[in-house]
Amino acid sequence: MSLEGSIKDFGLSDIFQLIQVQQKSGVMSVRDQSWRASVGFVKGMVVSAQVDEEKSGERIGGVLVRARRLTPQQLQEALKAQQETGDYLGQILVARNIISEADLKRALRLQILEAVYRLFRWKEGRYSFDQKDVDYPKAYVDPISTEHILMEGVRRLDEWPYIEKKISSLSLVFAQVAEKRGEIEAAKPASAAKPDSSPDDPFADLDTKESGRFSQDEIAAFHAVNGSDDVSKIIDLVQMGEFEVCKALSNLLTAGLIVPVGAPAGAVARELPEAVTWAIGALMATGRWTVNIALIAALLAAPAAAAWRYGEDLVRIADRDLQAIRSLALPNQLAGLRELVHLWTMEHGQRPDSVYRPIEDYGASSWPLADPWGRPWRDDLQTGDISSPGADEEMGTSTSPILH
């Protein structure tokens, strides 16, 4: 398969989807006027990604140094050993007990995902796909589901504009608001890196566990705010990725727990209704994209000539896959609903007595009042679970997701 063209004419998400559906192996190269990027695929799954900028900081050695997992001197010694032996740098670091194998795996996964998500933000450039065998450190990299990357990537694209309204630059420095510190101080900080998630779970990153009013990402970001390190430094230290850190800081800023250095505590208004609007808008956009991408997948799975020659075939394909499309959209709707409830809880200090309360309070008329099958959302006030019966209308089955 030979693919090449312009991002403007045929988007990267479409290329990723095509590679996934056809389970191709090879390297996709992307160039614009200043940067180059490459993404490696094995049987339609992502196994490597690199964005080469003026700074080579995205390479794994730089990532680990900035995260304070190893010193610059240790990195130089390992690089020297790599030149002598030809071994993989990460393998050398693990063999010397400088970092653990688990730390290396998490760092590599984060590096790959961050590179791909950054690539999705490119507006211009040309791409080409070279079908071939791809060499990658199999002992330390688990292939990542392309579906997972696409779903998460489009969510980030939807939400970034709203996050950037508050986190306008990675050079911003924030300080904790002393009188607000008690609201989060008792919470245990999250681990510096998220636990490994299944590469086959396209919604793994959408399940951010909470501790009371605040998510683990928000707790980790809050404890990293010290009044001197800028946002880019916090991203390096907590190892959650640029998007998750910026989103957490945006939520903390909205809740009034942090302020930009040099600004009085009262200078930052709590614009929670805007945040709620963002959550709804992002969810709706992601839901529409989910349906579109599922239809694209169905179309690609059928003989292309027949699909275009016979309009009835396309309708039949869409009708046949409608249940699958609804099932694919449901976890995103539940995740967005959970986010809306979380924002309402942050404002009021307690969980709403109904999942529909935030919708009524914020006038969220565009919110889906029912699941993809037209049934009301189920809200368990005792456990805090939000759920849908799913396709089979039976709770507790694989088609009836529950968000806690």
Secondary structure as UniProt FT lines:
FT   STRAND          3..6
FT   TURN            7..9
FT   HELIX           12..21
FT   TURN            22..23
FT   STRAND          26..31
FT   STRAND          36..42
FT   TURN            43..44
FT   STRAND          45..52
FT   TURN            57..58
FT   HELIX           60..66
FT   TURN            67..68
FT   HELIX           72..85
FT   HELIX           89..95
FT   TURN            96..97
FT   HELIX           101..120
FT   STRAND          126..131
FT   TURN            138..140
FT   HELIX           146..166
FT   TURN            170..171
FT   STRAND          173..176
FT   HELIX           178..180
FT   HELIX           182..185
FT   TURN            199..200
FT   TURN            202..203
FT   HELIX           204..206
FT   STRAND          210..211
FT   TURN            212..213
FT   STRAND          214..215
FT   HELIX           216..224
FT   HELIX           231..238
FT   HELIX           242..254
FT   TURN            255..256
FT   STRAND          258..260
FT   TURN            261..262
FT   HELIX           265..267
FT   HELIX           272..301
FT   HELIX           304..309
FT   HELIX           311..320
FT   HELIX           322..348
FT   TURN            355..356
FT   HELIX           357..362
FT   TURN            365..366
FT   TURN            372..373
FT   STRAND          378..379
FT   TURN            381..383
FT   STRAND          386..387
FT   TURN            390..393
FT   TURN            395..396
FT   TURN            398..399
FT   STRAND          402..403
//
